[in-house]
Amino acid sequence: MSTQNPKVWLVTGCSTGFGRYIAEHLLEVGEKVVVTARKADKIADLEQKGDALCQKVVDAAEAHFGRIDVLINNAGIGFFGAIEETDESNARRLFDVNFFGTANTIHSVLPHMRARRSGTIVNLTSIGGLVGYTGVGYYCATKFAVEGLSDTLRNEVAPLGINVMTVEPSAFRTEWAGSSNEVSASIEDYEATAGEARRAYHASVGKQAGDPARAAKAIREAVLAQQPPHHLPLGNDAADAALKKAEDLKANALAWEALSRSADFPAN
């Protein structure tokens, strides 16, 4: 299968999980793909599957393909632990990889997209970027941060012809739940909340409802849509959670609207 007008896609974190499924799907349909990973040997085989370039440097990708049409920021890590159980070093590492890694890639790609007045930036967050989940609080915090960055960036670059989309998956059948680090010393008071959530995540490995191959197809379809979505929850659980969050936020705002509005100086 080949596409008539292939785009150049830069996908981060392609060694496993979503990144690999996305890269493989794009190559199967004839797109041009720049694949990156922290361990380059894990993605060497992708170069044999299509027009892919294994490079970590955006300038090298621009030199090879002449442009980057779509950036997919997928690289990230997880961590299991209650807020109080998570020490600063693990929290900072999460932000370094999940937030600043995403931001740094955006900073590298944007000058080229601005020059061409075209491009799409896709930031994979999580349904945990819209809803806080027990036992993965700092992970959710990094994803909330990427959501905020993306919302602001969208407003800044839309007049320049650049689209920004966030993708919020629920639980998918990838290695994430099984490979994420966790607290080394748990606190007994959180065993019924964060501890139970941690055990449930581990027990779900290989049984998650989400199909990453279908997700990869959905992401490409959304990017190529006439009017791409700003947010793309992926999976039934993600769709349900996003809709409930919207409903709860609206209900809360309406219930406390009078008090909220009372905080401003009087109009006259």
C-alpha positions in Angstrom: 0.0 0.0 0.0 1.3 3.5 -0.8 0.0 7.0 -0.4 -0.1 9.4 -3.4 1.3 12.4 -1.5 3.4 11.1 1.4 4.1 13.4 4.3 7.3 13.4 6.3 6.6 12.3 9.9 9.0 12.6 12.9 8.0 10.1 15.6 9.8 10.0 18.9 10.1 7.0 21.1 9.8 4.3 18.4 11.6 1.4 20.1 8.4 0.0 21.7 4.7 0.8 22.3 2.7 3.5 20.5 5.7 4.9 18.8 6.7 1.7 17.1 3.1 0.9 16.1 2.7 4.4 14.7 6.0 4.2 12.7 5.2 0.8 11.3 1.7 1.9 10.2 3.0 5.0 8.5 5.7 3.0 6.7 3.1 0.4 5.6 1.0 3.1 3.9 4.0 4.7 2.2 4.6 7.7 4.4 8.2 9.0 5.0 9.2 8.6 8.6 12.0 9.9 10.8 12.1 7.4 13.7 13.9 8.2 17.0 14.6 6.3 20.2 16.9 6.5 23.2 18.4 3.1 22.1 19.0 3.4 18.4 19.6 -0.4 17.9 15.9 -1.0 18.8 14.7 0.8 15.7 17.3 -0.2 13.1 14.9 -2.7 11.6 12.4 0.1 10.7 14.8 1.4 8.1 14.3 -1.8 6.2 10.5 -1.4 6.1 10.2 1.8 4.1 11.4 5.4 3.6 12.6 5.9 7.2 15.6 7.8 8.6 16.9 6.9 12.0 18.0 10.3 13.3 17.6 12.2 16.5 18.5 15.6 15.1 15.8 17.6 13.4 18.2 19.4 11.1 19.4 16.1 9.8 15.8 15.1 9.0 15.2 18.4 7.3 18.4 17.9 5.2 17.4 14.4 4.2 13.7 14.8 3.5 13.6 18.6 2.9 10.9 19.1 5.5 9.0 17.7 8.5 5.2 17.8 8.0 4.1 16.1 11.2 5.8 15.8 14.6 4.5 13.1 16.8 5.8 13.5 20.4 5.3 10.1 21.8 8.4 9.4 23.9 7.6 9.1 27.6 7.9 7.1 30.8 5.6 6.2 33.7 5.9 5.9 37.4 3.7 4.2 40.0 3.4 5.7 43.5 1.2 7.9 45.6 2.1 11.6 45.6 3.7 11.4 49.1 5.5 8.2 48.2 7.2 9.7 45.1 10.5 11.4 45.8 11.8 14.5 44.1 14.3 12.7 41.9 11.7 10.4 40.3 9.3 13.3 39.9 11.9 15.4 38.2 12.9 12.6 35.9 9.3 12.3 34.8 9.1 16.0 34.0 12.5 15.9 32.2 11.4 13.1 29.9 7.6 13.6 29.5 7.4 17.4 29.6 10.8 18.9 28.7 11.6 16.2 26.2 8.3 17.1 24.4 9.0 20.8 24.7 12.6 20.6 23.4 11.5 18.6 20.3 8.8 21.3 19.6 11.4 24.0 19.9 13.6 22.2 17.4 10.8 21.7 14.8 8.9 24.9 15.0 11.4 27.2 13.2 11.2 25.0 10.1 7.4 24.7 10.3 7.1 28.5 10.7 9.3 29.1 7.7 7.0 27.0 5.6 3.8 28.2 7.3 2.6 24.6 7.6 2.8 21.6 9.8 1.1 19.5 12.5 2.4 18.9 16.0 0.8 15.9 17.8 1.5 15.5 21.5 0.6 12.1 23.0 -0.4 12.7 26.6 -2.9 10.4 28.3 -6.4 10.4 29.6 -4.4 11.0 32.7 -3.6 14.4 31.2 -7.3 15.3 31.6 -8.3 13.3 34.6 -6.1 12.6 37.7 -5.7 8.9 38.5 -4.8 7.4 41.9 -1.3 6.0 42.1 0.2 7.8 39.1 -0.1 11.4 40.3 3.2 12.8 39.1 2.8 11.0 35.7 -0.6 12.7 35.4 1.0 16.0 36.4 3.4 15.8 33.5 0.6 15.0 31.1 -1.5 17.8 32.4 1.5 20.1 31.8 1.8 18.9 28.2 -1.9 19.6 27.7 -1.5 23.1 29.0 1.5 23.7 26.8 -0.3 22.4 23.8 -3.4 24.5 24.3 -1.3 27.6 24.5 0.9 26.6 21.6 -2.2 26.0 19.4 -3.3 29.6 19.8 0.2 30.9 19.1 0.9 28.9 15.9 -2.6 28.6 14.3 -2.2 31.9 12.5 1.0 30.6 11.1 -0.7 27.6 9.5 0.4 25.0 12.1 -2.0 22.6 13.8 -1.5 21.3 17.3 -3.3 18.2 18.5 -3.2 16.2 21.8 -3.9 12.5 21.9 -5.3 11.1 25.2 -5.2 7.2 25.2 -6.7 5.1 28.0 -5.2 1.7 28.7 -3.7 0.1 25.6 -1.9 -3.2 25.2 1.7 -1.9 25.3 4.6 -2.4 27.6 3.9 0.8 29.6 2.2 -0.7 32.7 4.7 -3.5 32.9 7.9 -1.5 32.3 7.2 1.7 34.4 9.2 2.2 37.6 7.5 2.4 41.0 8.2 3.4 44.5 10.7 1.3 46.4 9.1 2.0 49.8 5.3 2.2 50.0 3.3 3.9 52.8 0.8 1.6 54.5 -1.9 4.3 54.6 -2.0 4.4 50.8 -2.2 0.6 50.3 -6.0 0.7 49.7 -5.7 3.5 47.2 -2.3 4.0 45.3 -1.2 0.5 46.3 -4.3 -1.2 45.0 -4.1 0.9 41.8 -0.5 -0.2 41.3 -1.4 -3.8 41.6 -4.3 -3.4 39.2 -2.1 -1.8 36.6 0.4 -4.7 36.8 -2.4 -7.2 36.6 -3.8 -5.6 33.5 -0.7 -6.1 31.4 -1.6 -8.0 28.2 -5.3 -7.6 28.9 -5.9 -3.9 28.2 -8.8 -3.1 25.9 -6.9 -0.7 23.7 -5.4 -2.0 20.4 -2.3 0.1 19.6 -2.4 -0.9 15.9 -5.9 0.6 15.6 -4.8 3.6 17.6 -2.0 4.2 15.1 -4.5 4.2 12.2 -6.8 6.6 14.1 -4.0 9.1 14.8 -3.0 9.2 11.1 -6.7 9.6 10.1 -7.1 12.5 12.6 -4.0 14.3 11.4 -5.1 14.0 7.7 -8.6 15.2 8.4 -9.9 18.3 6.8 -10.3 19.8 10.3 -8.1 17.9 12.7 -9.4 17.7 16.3 -7.7 19.6 19.1 -8.1 16.6 21.4 -8.3 13.0 20.5 -9.2 10.6 23.4 -8.4 7.1 22.3 -10.3 4.0 23.6 -13.7 3.6 25.1 -12.4 4.4 28.6 -10.7 7.6 27.5 -13.9 8.7 25.6 -16.0 8.0 28.7 -13.6 9.7 31.1 -13.2 12.8 28.9 -17.0 13.3 28.5 -17.5 12.8 32.3 -14.7 15.3 33.1 -16.4 17.9 30.8 -19.8 17.3 32.4 -18.4 17.5 35.9 -16.4 20.7 35.1 -19.5 22.3 33.7 -21.7 21.2 36.6 -19.2 22.5 39.1 -18.8 25.9 37.3 -22.6 26.4 37.2 -23.1 25.4 40.8 -20.5 27.9 42.0 -20.9 30.5 39.2 -22.3 33.3 41.5 -19.5 32.9 44.0 -16.9 32.8 41.2 -18.2 36.0 39.6 -18.3 37.8 43.0 -14.5 37.9 43.2 -14.1 40.7 40.6 -14.2 44.4 41.4 -17.7 45.7 40.9 -18.4 46.8 37.3 -19.4 50.4 38.4 
